Amino acid sequence: MAESGSVAVVPAPDRRLAWLGALLIVVGFLGHFFAARAIGTYIYYRDHIFGFFLILLVTGPIIAGLGWRFWKGRKDITLLIIGAVQALFGIAIYIMRFHIP
């Protein structure tokens, strides 16, 4: 963060990062969705979609708190990190479906 006189200057949010974060959230959701689809029944859909939102409810406030502490005013960075975490979990869940007997 650069200083101009005595006022801290916060860089403007970048819309591209926010869109990338939203896209990564969708990728995470699709990872859960396609893993459930490959396995089968309604119960798997319910559990995987519930898992997606549970991960979001657990990691979202933690990342938002870190964002409030370390990069105030940059909601695009917060959204990008939440999206990256969701995408990593979604891709991991999708890959793990190959290990189910």
Stockholm file with secondary structure:
# STOCKHOLM 1.0

chainA/1-101         MAESGSVAVVPAPDRRLAWLGALLIVVGFLGHFFAARAIGTYIYYRDHIFGFFLILLVTGPIIAGLGWRFWKGRKDITLLIIGAVQALFGIAIYIMRFHIP
#=GR chainA/1-101 SS CEEETTEEECCCCCHHHHHHHHHHHHHHHHHHHHHHHHHCSHHHHHHHHHHHHHHHHHHHHHHHHHHHHHSTTCHHHHHHHHHHHHHHHHHHHHHHGGGCC
#=GC SS_cons         CEEETTEEECCCCCHHHHHHHHHHHHHHHHHHHHHHHHHCSHHHHHHHHHHHHHHHHHHHHHHHHHHHHHSTTCHHHHHHHHHHHHHHHHHHHHHHGGGCC
//
